[in-house]
Amino acid sequence: MITITENAQTKIADILSEENNPSLKLRTFVQGGGCSGMSYGFTLDEEQNEDDFEFSVGDFKVLVDATSMQYLQGASIDYKEDLSGSQFSISNPNAETSCGCGSSFSVADNYQDDHQFHE
């Protein structure tokens, strides 16, 4: 399960409202890259794939593909605004290390062996 804080829920609802498309869902994913090896991504998507996990958060739905869910299980998504700007941030209990900006992370070598991440 992924937790989405109240601040993040408010911001996501605002973004979806601006798009004026009730079919859109928030897609959260993990991909290879970034300074720590893997990075987080967010996009809006109308399509739901067969292997996607879908869950409702407030008035919107979130999609996570099966591979990404292995890395995001137990994570918390927040939205922060401070002097350095505003951004979504992820607190991920599966991350062994993360970069200074918080947009990329790495997991233990044995975690990757057990979960077979494909770019």
Number of C-alpha atoms within 10 A of each C-alpha: 11 16 17 19 13 14 14 19 19 13 16 21 16 11 13 18 13 9 10 9 10 10 12 19 22 20 21 19 19 22 16 16 14 15 15 19 15 21 19 21 13 13 11 17 14 13 12 16 12 8 11 17 16 16 14 10 15 11 9 17 15 20 25 23 18 15 18 19 19 17 23 25 14 14 18 17 20 18 18 14 10 7 5 7 7 10 14 18 16 19 15 18 13 17 18 13 15 20 14 10 9 15 18 23 24 22 17 11 9 8 16 14 9 8 12 10 16 9 9
